[in-house]
Amino acid sequence: MRATGTLITAAVTLITPFASLPAQSRPTVNAAFVVSTDWLADHRRDPNLVLIHVVDDSAYRKDHIPGSRSVWYRDFVMKRGLVSTELPSVEHLKAVMERLGISNRSHVVVYGVESPMATRFLFTLDYVGHDRMSFLDGGMTQWKAEGRAVTTEAVRPGVSSFMPRPREELVASADWITERTKRPGLALIDTRTDEEYLGTGGRSGMPSVGHLAGARQLQWEQLFRDSSATVLRSVAELQQLYSERVGDGKDVVTYCWVGYRGSATYFVARYLGYTTRLYDGSYQDWSQRNLPVRSGAAP
């Protein structure tokens, strides 16, 4: 069941509204990080465009946007120890990009069966140093609703050459967060349900007793304005959601249970121009380390 986040949203203490910030202090929106279905229809045959369909089932074989290439979600995440969703090695990711026909010149546009599948791949592209990337606003749902063509024909790209430039600074660790939680300038965003955030329950058999101290909740579904959670809210609406949780001049760290849902709030923070990290291990890693958490609605 889709969570609404109304309980915690109401309980969050609002920080400076974005609209009241002086222009020079506002982050600069990375407008190219999001493209529309109209844009894709006009640019689908551009020679450097690579369209990626992220799947975890047979959805790609059923139908997909013509020209899109499929990648299995599990191809670009791995289990490390007791943490179930982590970045693989740079060498592994290089092989994935090359197998998909992605080069350093490619403009990669991504959509998925569920939006966090797409944003997790976009985070991965960001991590390996690929700047030319975009989220397809509306995804397959919007594309089909507009009556645009779909196909069952699979694309088998030729292998390309991709040179990673890893950005370790985009990944937060438990130690990194622990060292900074008592300093000004850090904004933690918890991308989980009310029950997980409050510590009154869990999700899919994953119990939670609360959230990281100082974290404010923003569920990934709140970023979208449609029932399928594929069409992003306006830039102004997204800026307001983040300003209520981040304030002026802070670095953002997002997390969820395993770094899946948190990739959505990570990507939108990057889209809005914030300096952002994803806590890849997220609450699963934090709880296994027996680090302190806070229950209840207060950050």
C-alpha atoms as an extended CHARMM CRD file, in Angstrom:
* protein
*
       299  EXT
         1         1  MET       CA              0.0000000000        0.0000000000        0.0000000000  PROA      1               0.0000000000
         2         2  ARG       CA              1.3120000000        3.4230000000       -0.9150000000  PROA      2               0.0000000000
         3         3  ALA       CA              2.1740000000        5.4950000000        2.1480000000  PROA      3               0.0000000000
         4         4  THR       CA              1.1630000000        9.1360000000        2.3470000000  PROA      4               0.0000000000
         5         5  GLY       CA              3.6530000000       10.5360000000        4.8210000000  PROA      5               0.0000000000
         6         6  THR       CA              0.9990000000       12.9170000000        6.2000000000  PROA      6               0.0000000000
         7         7  LEU       CA              1.7570000000       12.1130000000        9.8360000000  PROA      7               0.0000000000
         8         8  ILE       CA              5.4260000000       13.0020000000        9.7130000000  PROA      8               0.0000000000
         9         9  THR       CA              5.0320000000       15.8140000000        7.2090000000  PROA      9               0.0000000000
        10        10  ALA       CA              2.7150000000       17.5100000000        9.6600000000  PROA      10              0.0000000000
        11        11  ALA       CA              5.1450000000       16.9220000000       12.5240000000  PROA      11              0.0000000000
        12        12  VAL       CA              8.2710000000       18.2260000000       10.7810000000  PROA      12              0.0000000000
        13        13  THR       CA              9.4030000000       21.6230000000       11.9650000000  PROA      13              0.0000000000
        14        14  LEU       CA              9.5700000000       23.7760000000        8.8550000000  PROA      14              0.0000000000
        15        15  ILE       CA             12.8390000000       25.4150000000        7.9680000000  PROA      15              0.0000000000
        16        16  THR       CA             13.2510000000       28.5710000000        5.8660000000  PROA      16              0.0000000000
        17        17  PRO       CA             10.8810000000       28.3490000000        2.8700000000  PROA      17              0.0000000000
        18        18  PHE       CA             12.7910000000       28.1930000000       -0.4030000000  PROA      18              0.0000000000
        19        19  ALA       CA             10.9410000000       31.1650000000       -1.8710000000  PROA      19              0.0000000000
        20        20  SER       CA             12.2240000000       33.4140000000        0.9390000000  PROA      20              0.0000000000
        21        21  LEU       CA             15.8950000000       32.6140000000        0.3450000000  PROA      21              0.0000000000
        22        22  PRO       CA             17.9810000000       35.2550000000       -1.4320000000  PROA      22              0.0000000000
        23        23  ALA       CA             18.6000000000       34.2830000000       -5.0580000000  PROA      23              0.0000000000
        24        24  GLN       CA             22.3550000000       33.9320000000       -4.5980000000  PROA      24              0.0000000000
        25        25  SER       CA             21.8860000000       31.2480000000       -1.9120000000  PROA      25              0.0000000000
        26        26  ARG       CA             19.5090000000       29.0530000000       -3.8970000000  PROA      26              0.0000000000
        27        27  PRO       CA             20.9080000000       25.8880000000       -5.4730000000  PROA      27              0.0000000000
        28        28  THR       CA             20.9820000000       25.8810000000       -9.2600000000  PROA      28              0.0000000000
        29        29  VAL       CA             18.6200000000       23.3680000000      -10.8480000000  PROA      29              0.0000000000
        30        30  ASN       CA             20.2870000000       20.7930000000      -13.1290000000  PROA      30              0.0000000000
        31        31  ALA       CA             17.5280000000       21.0730000000      -15.7260000000  PROA      31              0.0000000000
        32        32  ALA       CA             19.0440000000       18.4630000000      -18.0770000000  PROA      32              0.0000000000
        33        33  PHE       CA             18.6370000000       15.7760000000      -15.3890000000  PROA      33              0.0000000000
        34        34  VAL       CA             14.9480000000       15.4150000000      -16.3170000000  PROA      34              0.0000000000
        35        35  VAL       CA             13.5020000000       15.0890000000      -19.8230000000  PROA      35              0.0000000000
        36        36  SER       CA              9.8990000000       14.7800000000      -20.9780000000  PROA      36              0.0000000000
        37        37  THR       CA              8.2840000000       12.1900000000      -23.2250000000  PROA      37              0.0000000000
        38        38  ASP       CA              7.9600000000       14.9290000000      -25.8680000000  PROA      38              0.0000000000
        39        39  TRP       CA             11.7080000000       15.5190000000      -25.6770000000  PROA      39              0.0000000000
        40        40  LEU       CA             12.3940000000       11.8080000000      -26.0160000000  PROA      40              0.0000000000
        41        41  ALA       CA             10.0850000000       11.5040000000      -29.0200000000  PROA      41              0.0000000000
        42        42  ASP       CA             12.0430000000       14.2990000000      -30.7140000000  PROA      42              0.0000000000
        43        43  HSD       CA             15.5070000000       12.9460000000      -29.7960000000  PROA      43              0.0000000000
        44        44  ARG       CA             15.0190000000        9.1750000000      -29.7460000000  PROA      44              0.0000000000
        45        45  ARG       CA             17.2020000000        8.6990000000      -32.8280000000  PROA      45              0.0000000000
        46        46  ASP       CA             20.0420000000       10.9960000000      -31.7530000000  PROA      46              0.0000000000
        47        47  PRO       CA             23.2820000000        9.0570000000      -32.3430000000  PROA      47              0.0000000000
        48        48  ASN       CA             24.5940000000        9.5040000000      -28.7910000000  PROA      48              0.0000000000
        49        49  LEU       CA             21.3000000000        8.7910000000      -27.0220000000  PROA      49              0.0000000000
        50        50  VAL       CA             21.1230000000        5.5840000000      -24.9780000000  PROA      50              0.0000000000
        51        51  LEU       CA             17.6700000000        4.7830000000      -23.5840000000  PROA      51              0.0000000000
        52        52  ILE       CA             17.7030000000        2.3990000000      -20.6050000000  PROA      52              0.0000000000
        53        53  HSD       CA             14.7450000000        0.3770000000      -19.3240000000  PROA      53              0.0000000000
        54        54  VAL       CA             15.4530000000       -0.9280000000      -15.8030000000  PROA      54              0.0000000000
        55        55  VAL       CA             13.5850000000       -4.1440000000      -15.0240000000  PROA      55              0.0000000000
        56        56  ASP       CA             13.4410000000       -6.9010000000      -12.4300000000  PROA      56              0.0000000000
        57        57  ASP       CA             10.9230000000       -9.1560000000      -14.2140000000  PROA      57              0.0000000000
        58        58  SER       CA              9.6010000000       -9.8690000000      -17.7110000000  PROA      58              0.0000000000
        59        59  ALA       CA              8.2680000000       -6.3430000000      -18.2880000000  PROA      59              0.0000000000
        60        60  TYR       CA             10.7910000000       -5.5230000000      -21.0130000000  PROA      60              0.0000000000
        61        61  ARG       CA              9.8490000000       -8.5870000000      -23.0590000000  PROA      61              0.0000000000
        62        62  LYS       CA              6.1800000000       -7.6570000000      -22.7300000000  PROA      62              0.0000000000
        63        63  ASP       CA              6.6880000000       -4.1880000000      -24.2210000000  PROA      63              0.0000000000
        64        64  HSD       CA              9.0210000000       -1.2250000000      -24.0200000000  PROA      64              0.0000000000
        65        65  ILE       CA              9.8340000000        2.0570000000      -25.7180000000  PROA      65              0.0000000000
        66        66  PRO       CA             11.3960000000        1.3940000000      -29.1260000000  PROA      66              0.0000000000
        67        67  GLY       CA             15.1690000000        1.6100000000      -28.9880000000  PROA      67              0.0000000000
        68        68  SER       CA             15.4280000000        1.0780000000      -25.2430000000  PROA      68              0.0000000000
        69        69  ARG       CA             17.9670000000       -1.3600000000      -23.7960000000  PROA      69              0.0000000000
        70        70  SER       CA             17.1550000000       -3.4470000000      -20.7510000000  PROA      70              0.0000000000
        71        71  VAL       CA             19.2630000000       -3.8250000000      -17.6520000000  PROA      71              0.0000000000
        72        72  TRP       CA             18.3330000000       -6.0440000000      -14.7180000000  PROA      72              0.0000000000
        73        73  TYR       CA             18.2570000000       -4.2040000000      -11.4020000000  PROA      73              0.0000000000
        74        74  ARG       CA             20.4670000000       -6.8600000000       -9.8360000000  PROA      74              0.0000000000
        75        75  ASP       CA             23.1180000000       -6.2540000000      -12.5050000000  PROA      75              0.0000000000
        76        76  PHE       CA             24.1800000000       -3.0170000000      -10.8240000000  PROA      76              0.0000000000
        77        77  VAL       CA             23.6500000000       -3.7510000000       -7.1140000000  PROA      77              0.0000000000
        78        78  MET       CA             25.1950000000       -6.4350000000       -4.9430000000  PROA      78              0.0000000000
        79        79  LYS       CA             25.0220000000       -7.9120000000       -1.4490000000  PROA      79              0.0000000000
        80        80  ARG       CA             28.0130000000       -7.1320000000        0.7370000000  PROA      80              0.0000000000
        81        81  GLY       CA             28.1170000000       -8.9660000000        4.0280000000  PROA      81              0.0000000000
        82        82  LEU       CA             24.7100000000       -8.5750000000        5.6470000000  PROA      82              0.0000000000
        83        83  VAL       CA             23.8350000000       -5.4690000000        3.6330000000  PROA      83              0.0000000000
        84        84  SER       CA             21.6930000000       -6.4290000000        0.6780000000  PROA      84              0.0000000000
        85        85  THR       CA             21.9590000000       -3.4920000000       -1.7490000000  PROA      85              0.0000000000
        86        86  GLU       CA             25.3860000000       -1.9900000000       -2.3050000000  PROA      86              0.0000000000
        87        87  LEU       CA             27.3800000000       -0.5700000000       -5.1820000000  PROA      87              0.0000000000
        88        88  PRO       CA             29.4480000000       -3.2520000000       -6.9340000000  PROA      88              0.0000000000
        89        89  SER       CA             33.0950000000       -2.6700000000       -7.7990000000  PROA      89              0.0000000000
        90        90  VAL       CA             33.9810000000       -0.0160000000      -10.3470000000  PROA      90              0.0000000000
        91        91  GLU       CA             35.2940000000       -2.7690000000      -12.6340000000  PROA      91              0.0000000000
        92        92  HSD       CA             31.9150000000       -4.5210000000      -12.5350000000  PROA      92              0.0000000000
        93        93  LEU       CA             30.0590000000       -1.2850000000      -13.2720000000  PROA      93              0.0000000000
        94        94  LYS       CA             32.3960000000       -0.5050000000      -16.1520000000  PROA      94              0.0000000000
        95        95  ALA       CA             31.4990000000       -3.8780000000      -17.6880000000  PROA      95              0.0000000000
        96        96  VAL       CA             27.7710000000       -3.2030000000      -17.2070000000  PROA      96              0.0000000000
        97        97  MET       CA             28.0110000000        0.1900000000      -18.9430000000  PROA      97              0.0000000000
        98        98  GLU       CA             30.0080000000       -1.2270000000      -21.8360000000  PROA      98              0.0000000000
        99        99  ARG       CA             27.6260000000       -4.1470000000      -22.2630000000  PROA      99              0.0000000000
       100       100  LEU       CA             24.7590000000       -1.6530000000      -22.5310000000  PROA      100             0.0000000000
       101       101  GLY       CA             26.6070000000        0.3050000000      -25.1970000000  PROA      101             0.0000000000
       102       102  ILE       CA             27.1770000000        3.3200000000      -22.9290000000  PROA      102             0.0000000000
       103       103  SER       CA             30.2800000000        5.3590000000      -23.6980000000  PROA      103             0.0000000000
       104       104  ASN       CA             31.5340000000        8.5430000000      -22.0780000000  PROA      104             0.0000000000
       105       105  ARG       CA             29.8890000000       10.4710000000      -24.9300000000  PROA      105             0.0000000000
       106       106  SER       CA             26.4490000000        8.9290000000      -24.4080000000  PROA      106             0.0000000000
       107       107  HSD       CA             23.4400000000       10.8410000000      -23.1660000000  PROA      107             0.0000000000
       108       108  VAL       CA             21.7440000000        8.1940000000      -21.0090000000  PROA      108             0.0000000000
       109       109  VAL       CA             17.9820000000        8.5110000000      -20.4530000000  PROA      109             0.0000000000
       110       110  VAL       CA             16.5230000000        6.1200000000      -17.8820000000  PROA      110             0.0000000000
       111       111  TYR       CA             13.0860000000        4.8220000000      -16.9570000000  PROA      111             0.0000000000
       112       112  GLY       CA             12.0470000000        1.8070000000      -14.9140000000  PROA      112             0.0000000000
       113       113  VAL       CA              9.2550000000       -0.5060000000      -13.8570000000  PROA      113             0.0000000000
       114       114  GLU       CA              9.2440000000        1.6050000000      -10.6640000000  PROA      114             0.0000000000
       115       115  SER       CA             10.8270000000        5.0480000000      -10.3990000000  PROA      115             0.0000000000
       116       116  PRO       CA             13.4310000000        4.0860000000       -7.7380000000  PROA      116             0.0000000000
       117       117  MET       CA             14.7690000000        1.4600000000      -10.1550000000  PROA      117             0.0000000000
       118       118  ALA       CA             15.5110000000        4.2760000000      -12.5790000000  PROA      118             0.0000000000
       119       119  THR       CA             16.9370000000        6.5910000000       -9.9290000000  PROA      119             0.0000000000
       120       120  ARG       CA             19.1640000000        3.8380000000       -8.5350000000  PROA      120             0.0000000000
       121       121  PHE       CA             20.6890000000        3.4290000000      -11.9990000000  PROA      121             0.0000000000
       122       122  LEU       CA             21.0330000000        7.2210000000      -12.3060000000  PROA      122             0.0000000000
       123       123  PHE       CA             22.8200000000        7.2930000000       -8.9350000000  PROA      123             0.0000000000
       124       124  THR       CA             25.1330000000        4.5750000000      -10.2740000000  PROA      124             0.0000000000
       125       125  LEU       CA             25.8790000000        6.6300000000      -13.3830000000  PROA      125             0.0000000000
       126       126  ASP       CA             26.5740000000        9.6250000000      -11.1430000000  PROA      126             0.0000000000
       127       127  TYR       CA             28.9180000000        7.5300000000       -9.0140000000  PROA      127             0.0000000000
       128       128  VAL       CA             30.9850000000        6.3240000000      -11.9870000000  PROA      128             0.0000000000
       129       129  GLY       CA             31.3350000000        9.9170000000      -13.1700000000  PROA      129             0.0000000000
       130       130  HSD       CA             28.8600000000       10.0890000000      -16.0370000000  PROA      130             0.0000000000
       131       131  ASP       CA             27.3160000000       13.5680000000      -16.2190000000  PROA      131             0.0000000000
       132       132  ARG       CA             25.1180000000       13.1860000000      -19.2940000000  PROA      132             0.0000000000
       133       133  MET       CA             22.1360000000       11.4610000000      -17.7340000000  PROA      133             0.0000000000
       134       134  SER       CA             18.4020000000       12.1230000000      -17.4700000000  PROA      134             0.0000000000
       135       135  PHE       CA             15.2950000000       10.7100000000      -15.8090000000  PROA      135             0.0000000000
       136       136  LEU       CA             12.4040000000       10.1810000000      -18.2350000000  PROA      136             0.0000000000
       137       137  ASP       CA              9.5900000000       12.0860000000      -16.5530000000  PROA      137             0.0000000000
       138       138  GLY       CA              6.4480000000        9.9560000000      -16.6970000000  PROA      138             0.0000000000
       139       139  GLY       CA              8.3600000000        6.9080000000      -17.8720000000  PROA      139             0.0000000000
       140       140  MET       CA              6.6720000000        4.0770000000      -19.7090000000  PROA      140             0.0000000000
       141       141  THR       CA              3.3200000000        4.8830000000      -18.1030000000  PROA      141             0.0000000000
       142       142  GLN       CA              3.2020000000        8.3870000000      -19.5840000000  PROA      142             0.0000000000
       143       143  TRP       CA              4.6040000000        7.2120000000      -22.9060000000  PROA      143             0.0000000000
       144       144  LYS       CA              1.8230000000        4.6540000000      -23.3370000000  PROA      144             0.0000000000
       145       145  ALA       CA             -0.8950000000        6.9880000000      -22.0280000000  PROA      145             0.0000000000
       146       146  GLU       CA              0.0230000000        9.4030000000      -24.8160000000  PROA      146             0.0000000000
       147       147  GLY       CA             -0.5610000000        6.6580000000      -27.3890000000  PROA      147             0.0000000000
       148       148  ARG       CA              3.0750000000        6.4530000000      -28.4460000000  PROA      148             0.0000000000
       149       149  ALA       CA              4.5310000000        3.3540000000      -30.0730000000  PROA      149             0.0000000000
       150       150  VAL       CA              5.8600000000        0.4380000000      -28.0260000000  PROA      150             0.0000000000
       151       151  THR       CA              7.5830000000       -2.7360000000      -29.1540000000  PROA      151             0.0000000000
       152       152  THR       CA              8.6170000000       -6.2030000000      -28.0460000000  PROA      152             0.0000000000
       153       153  GLU       CA             11.7690000000       -6.1130000000      -30.1670000000  PROA      153             0.0000000000
       154       154  ALA       CA             14.8810000000       -6.2880000000      -28.0100000000  PROA      154             0.0000000000
       155       155  VAL       CA             17.8850000000       -4.0710000000      -28.6400000000  PROA      155             0.0000000000
       156       156  ARG       CA             21.2650000000       -5.7800000000      -28.5960000000  PROA      156             0.0000000000
       157       157  PRO       CA             23.8220000000       -2.9800000000      -28.5280000000  PROA      157             0.0000000000
       158       158  GLY       CA             27.4000000000       -3.3660000000      -29.5860000000  PROA      158             0.0000000000
       159       159  VAL       CA             29.9160000000       -3.2650000000      -26.7680000000  PROA      159             0.0000000000
       160       160  SER       CA             31.2950000000        0.2340000000      -26.1780000000  PROA      160             0.0000000000
       161       161  SER       CA             34.2620000000        1.6650000000      -24.3220000000  PROA      161             0.0000000000
       162       162  PHE       CA             33.5270000000        3.3730000000      -20.9950000000  PROA      162             0.0000000000
       163       163  MET       CA             36.1080000000        4.9460000000      -18.7000000000  PROA      163             0.0000000000
       164       164  PRO       CA             34.7800000000        5.3520000000      -15.1210000000  PROA      164             0.0000000000
       165       165  ARG       CA             35.7310000000        8.3520000000      -13.0140000000  PROA      165             0.0000000000
       166       166  PRO       CA             34.4790000000        7.2400000000       -9.5780000000  PROA      166             0.0000000000
       167       167  ARG       CA             33.0650000000        9.9160000000       -7.2910000000  PROA      167             0.0000000000
       168       168  GLU       CA             33.4940000000        8.4630000000       -3.8270000000  PROA      168             0.0000000000
       169       169  GLU       CA             32.2750000000       11.7560000000       -2.3920000000  PROA      169             0.0000000000
       170       170  LEU       CA             28.7200000000       10.9020000000       -3.5060000000  PROA      170             0.0000000000
       171       171  VAL       CA             28.5240000000        7.9700000000       -1.0650000000  PROA      171             0.0000000000
       172       172  ALA       CA             28.0850000000        8.4400000000        2.6760000000  PROA      172             0.0000000000
       173       173  SER       CA             29.1270000000        5.8100000000        5.2140000000  PROA      173             0.0000000000
       174       174  ALA       CA             27.9940000000        5.3000000000        8.8050000000  PROA      174             0.0000000000
       175       175  ASP       CA             31.3460000000        6.6300000000       10.0430000000  PROA      175             0.0000000000
       176       176  TRP       CA             31.0930000000        9.7130000000        7.8280000000  PROA      176             0.0000000000
       177       177  ILE       CA             27.6040000000       10.4880000000        9.1450000000  PROA      177             0.0000000000
       178       178  THR       CA             28.5360000000        9.8140000000       12.7840000000  PROA      178             0.0000000000
       179       179  GLU       CA             31.4160000000       12.2730000000       12.5720000000  PROA      179             0.0000000000
       180       180  ARG       CA             29.1440000000       15.0350000000       11.2450000000  PROA      180             0.0000000000
       181       181  THR       CA             25.7720000000       14.6350000000       12.9470000000  PROA      181             0.0000000000
       182       182  LYS       CA             26.6280000000       17.1350000000       15.6850000000  PROA      182             0.0000000000
       183       183  ARG       CA             28.0120000000       19.7210000000       13.3000000000  PROA      183             0.0000000000
       184       184  PRO       CA             25.9700000000       22.3200000000       11.4100000000  PROA      184             0.0000000000
       185       185  GLY       CA             25.5160000000       21.9670000000        7.6890000000  PROA      185             0.0000000000
       186       186  LEU       CA             24.2390000000       18.3730000000        7.3750000000  PROA      186             0.0000000000
       187       187  ALA       CA             20.6530000000       17.5420000000        6.3990000000  PROA      187             0.0000000000
       188       188  LEU       CA             19.5470000000       13.9040000000        6.6740000000  PROA      188             0.0000000000
       189       189  ILE       CA             16.5120000000       12.7860000000        4.6770000000  PROA      189             0.0000000000
       190       190  ASP       CA             14.7980000000        9.5320000000        5.6430000000  PROA      190             0.0000000000
       191       191  THR       CA             12.9720000000        8.0330000000        2.6330000000  PROA      191             0.0000000000
       192       192  ARG       CA             10.8590000000        5.4920000000        4.4880000000  PROA      192             0.0000000000
       193       193  THR       CA              7.2680000000        5.0060000000        5.6280000000  PROA      193             0.0000000000
       194       194  ASP       CA              5.6730000000        6.5580000000        8.7030000000  PROA      194             0.0000000000
       195       195  GLU       CA              5.9370000000        3.2950000000       10.6390000000  PROA      195             0.0000000000
       196       196  GLU       CA              9.6210000000        2.9000000000        9.8150000000  PROA      196             0.0000000000
       197       197  TYR       CA             10.4200000000        6.5180000000       10.6550000000  PROA      197             0.0000000000
       198       198  LEU       CA              8.4490000000        6.5190000000       13.9070000000  PROA      198             0.0000000000
       199       199  GLY       CA              9.8040000000        3.1440000000       14.9580000000  PROA      199             0.0000000000
       200       200  THR       CA              6.3220000000        1.6870000000       15.3920000000  PROA      200             0.0000000000
       201       201  GLY       CA              6.6410000000       -1.0350000000       12.7730000000  PROA      201             0.0000000000
       202       202  GLY       CA              8.4590000000       -2.0730000000        9.6610000000  PROA      202             0.0000000000
       203       203  ARG       CA              8.0690000000       -2.9000000000        6.0150000000  PROA      203             0.0000000000
       204       204  SER       CA              8.0950000000       -6.2820000000        4.2650000000  PROA      204             0.0000000000
       205       205  GLY       CA              9.3920000000       -8.0320000000        7.3520000000  PROA      205             0.0000000000
       206       206  MET       CA             12.0760000000       -5.4120000000        8.0070000000  PROA      206             0.0000000000
       207       207  PRO       CA             11.5610000000       -4.0390000000       11.5570000000  PROA      207             0.0000000000
       208       208  SER       CA             12.4950000000       -0.4760000000       12.4290000000  PROA      208             0.0000000000
       209       209  VAL       CA             12.8040000000        1.1470000000       15.8210000000  PROA      209             0.0000000000
       210       210  GLY       CA             13.2070000000        4.6950000000       14.5590000000  PROA      210             0.0000000000
       211       211  HSD       CA             15.3730000000        7.0010000000       12.4640000000  PROA      211             0.0000000000
       212       212  LEU       CA             18.8120000000        8.5880000000       12.5210000000  PROA      212             0.0000000000
       213       213  ALA       CA             18.9020000000       11.5530000000       14.8770000000  PROA      213             0.0000000000
       214       214  GLY       CA             18.2020000000       14.7650000000       12.9960000000  PROA      214             0.0000000000
       215       215  ALA       CA             16.6820000000       13.0490000000        9.9530000000  PROA      215             0.0000000000
       216       216  ARG       CA             13.5010000000       14.4400000000        8.4340000000  PROA      216             0.0000000000
       217       217  GLN       CA             11.1580000000       12.1930000000        6.5220000000  PROA      217             0.0000000000
       218       218  LEU       CA             10.4140000000       12.5480000000        2.8090000000  PROA      218             0.0000000000
       219       219  GLN       CA              8.8480000000        9.5050000000        1.2000000000  PROA      219             0.0000000000
       220       220  TRP       CA              9.7820000000        9.0150000000       -2.4400000000  PROA      220             0.0000000000
       221       221  GLU       CA              6.1360000000        8.9430000000       -3.5590000000  PROA      221             0.0000000000
       222       222  GLN       CA              5.7740000000       12.5450000000       -2.3630000000  PROA      222             0.0000000000
       223       223  LEU       CA              8.0990000000       13.6210000000       -5.1810000000  PROA      223             0.0000000000
       224       224  PHE       CA              5.4940000000       12.6260000000       -7.7620000000  PROA      224             0.0000000000
       225       225  ARG       CA              2.0820000000       14.0160000000       -8.6330000000  PROA      225             0.0000000000
       226       226  ASP       CA              0.4210000000       10.9860000000      -10.2760000000  PROA      226             0.0000000000
       227       227  SER       CA             -0.9160000000        7.7290000000       -8.8670000000  PROA      227             0.0000000000
       228       228  SER       CA              1.7300000000        5.6740000000      -10.6810000000  PROA      228             0.0000000000
       229       229  ALA       CA              4.4980000000        7.7990000000       -9.0920000000  PROA      229             0.0000000000
       230       230  THR       CA              6.2370000000        8.4500000000      -12.4090000000  PROA      230             0.0000000000
       231       231  VAL       CA              5.4960000000       12.1490000000      -13.1240000000  PROA      231             0.0000000000
       232       232  LEU       CA              7.5720000000       14.4940000000      -10.9880000000  PROA      232             0.0000000000
       233       233  ARG       CA              6.0680000000       17.4670000000       -9.2370000000  PROA      233             0.0000000000
       234       234  SER       CA              6.9770000000       20.9080000000      -10.5530000000  PROA      234             0.0000000000
       235       235  VAL       CA             10.3980000000       22.3140000000       -9.7240000000  PROA      235             0.0000000000
       236       236  ALA       CA              8.7890000000       24.8490000000       -7.3760000000  PROA      236             0.0000000000
       237       237  GLU       CA              6.9260000000       22.1110000000       -5.5010000000  PROA      237             0.0000000000
       238       238  LEU       CA             10.0550000000       19.9780000000       -5.2110000000  PROA      238             0.0000000000
       239       239  GLN       CA             12.0790000000       22.9530000000       -4.0130000000  PROA      239             0.0000000000
       240       240  GLN       CA              9.5200000000       23.5600000000       -1.2950000000  PROA      240             0.0000000000
       241       241  LEU       CA              9.5950000000       19.9140000000       -0.1610000000  PROA      241             0.0000000000
       242       242  TYR       CA             13.3770000000       20.0630000000        0.1880000000  PROA      242             0.0000000000
       243       243  SER       CA             13.6190000000       23.5300000000        1.7100000000  PROA      243             0.0000000000
       244       244  GLU       CA             11.2900000000       22.3760000000        4.4940000000  PROA      244             0.0000000000
       245       245  ARG       CA             13.7840000000       19.6300000000        5.3220000000  PROA      245             0.0000000000
       246       246  VAL       CA             17.1580000000       21.0360000000        4.3000000000  PROA      246             0.0000000000
       247       247  GLY       CA             17.1650000000       24.7750000000        4.8180000000  PROA      247             0.0000000000
       248       248  ASP       CA             19.8260000000       27.1280000000        3.5370000000  PROA      248             0.0000000000
       249       249  GLY       CA             23.3010000000       26.0020000000        2.5090000000  PROA      249             0.0000000000
       250       250  LYS       CA             23.2610000000       22.4490000000        3.8430000000  PROA      250             0.0000000000
       251       251  ASP       CA             24.6380000000       19.2580000000        2.3380000000  PROA      251             0.0000000000
       252       252  VAL       CA             22.0390000000       16.5230000000        1.8840000000  PROA      252             0.0000000000
       253       253  VAL       CA             22.3880000000       12.8390000000        2.7830000000  PROA      253             0.0000000000
       254       254  THR       CA             19.4900000000       10.5540000000        1.8770000000  PROA      254             0.0000000000
       255       255  TYR       CA             18.8180000000        7.0380000000        3.1010000000  PROA      255             0.0000000000
       256       256  CYS       CA             16.0510000000        4.4320000000        3.3140000000  PROA      256             0.0000000000
       257       257  TRP       CA             16.2900000000        0.7610000000        4.2680000000  PROA      257             0.0000000000
       258       258  VAL       CA             18.8350000000       -0.4100000000        1.6640000000  PROA      258             0.0000000000
       259       259  GLY       CA             19.5140000000        2.5850000000       -0.6310000000  PROA      259             0.0000000000
       260       260  TYR       CA             16.6970000000        1.8640000000       -3.1180000000  PROA      260             0.0000000000
       261       261  ARG       CA             13.9770000000        4.3520000000       -2.1710000000  PROA      261             0.0000000000
       262       262  GLY       CA             16.6710000000        6.7580000000       -0.9840000000  PROA      262             0.0000000000
       263       263  SER       CA             18.0550000000        6.9200000000       -4.5230000000  PROA      263             0.0000000000
       264       264  ALA       CA             14.8780000000        8.7900000000       -5.5360000000  PROA      264             0.0000000000
       265       265  THR       CA             15.3150000000       11.5380000000       -2.9390000000  PROA      265             0.0000000000
       266       266  TYR       CA             19.0450000000       11.5460000000       -3.7690000000  PROA      266             0.0000000000
       267       267  PHE       CA             18.4240000000       12.0710000000       -7.4770000000  PROA      267             0.0000000000
       268       268  VAL       CA             15.8480000000       14.8320000000       -6.9860000000  PROA      268             0.0000000000
       269       269  ALA       CA             18.1900000000       16.6160000000       -4.5570000000  PROA      269             0.0000000000
       270       270  ARG       CA             20.8930000000       16.4640000000       -7.2410000000  PROA      270             0.0000000000
       271       271  TYR       CA             18.3620000000       17.6780000000       -9.8210000000  PROA      271             0.0000000000
       272       272  LEU       CA             17.5750000000       20.6700000000       -7.5950000000  PROA      272             0.0000000000
       273       273  GLY       CA             21.2840000000       21.4600000000       -7.2620000000  PROA      273             0.0000000000
       274       274  TYR       CA             22.0400000000       20.3630000000       -3.7070000000  PROA      274             0.0000000000
       275       275  THR       CA             25.3820000000       18.8710000000       -2.7380000000  PROA      275             0.0000000000
       276       276  THR       CA             24.1460000000       15.3530000000       -2.0630000000  PROA      276             0.0000000000
       277       277  ARG       CA             25.2940000000       11.9310000000       -0.8670000000  PROA      277             0.0000000000
       278       278  LEU       CA             23.4670000000        8.6080000000       -0.6420000000  PROA      278             0.0000000000
       279       279  TYR       CA             24.0160000000        6.5090000000        2.4660000000  PROA      279             0.0000000000
       280       280  ASP       CA             24.2750000000        3.3160000000        0.4450000000  PROA      280             0.0000000000
       281       281  GLY       CA             24.0370000000        0.9380000000        3.4060000000  PROA      281             0.0000000000
       282       282  SER       CA             21.1340000000        2.9630000000        4.8140000000  PROA      282             0.0000000000
       283       283  TYR       CA             19.1470000000        1.8560000000        7.8780000000  PROA      283             0.0000000000
       284       284  GLN       CA             20.0260000000       -1.8050000000        7.3260000000  PROA      284             0.0000000000
       285       285  ASP       CA             23.7190000000       -1.0420000000        7.7850000000  PROA      285             0.0000000000
       286       286  TRP       CA             23.0990000000        1.4650000000       10.5940000000  PROA      286             0.0000000000
       287       287  SER       CA             21.0160000000       -0.9690000000       12.6540000000  PROA      287             0.0000000000
       288       288  GLN       CA             23.4700000000       -3.8270000000       12.1550000000  PROA      288             0.0000000000
       289       289  ARG       CA             26.1700000000       -1.5940000000       13.6310000000  PROA      289             0.0000000000
       290       290  ASN       CA             23.9180000000       -0.9970000000       16.6760000000  PROA      290             0.0000000000
       291       291  LEU       CA             24.1920000000        2.7540000000       16.2120000000  PROA      291             0.0000000000
       292       292  PRO       CA             21.7310000000        5.0130000000       18.0400000000  PROA      292             0.0000000000
       293       293  VAL       CA             18.3380000000        5.8350000000       16.5480000000  PROA      293             0.0000000000
       294       294  ARG       CA             15.4960000000        8.0800000000       17.6160000000  PROA      294             0.0000000000
       295       295  SER       CA             11.8580000000        6.9660000000       17.7870000000  PROA      295             0.0000000000
       296       296  GLY       CA              8.8530000000        9.2390000000       17.4110000000  PROA      296             0.0000000000
       297       297  ALA       CA              8.0410000000       12.1590000000       15.1450000000  PROA      297             0.0000000000
       298       298  ALA       CA             10.8080000000       14.5580000000       16.2310000000  PROA      298             0.0000000000
       299       299  PRO       CA             13.8670000000       14.6490000000       13.8970000000  PROA      299             0.0000000000
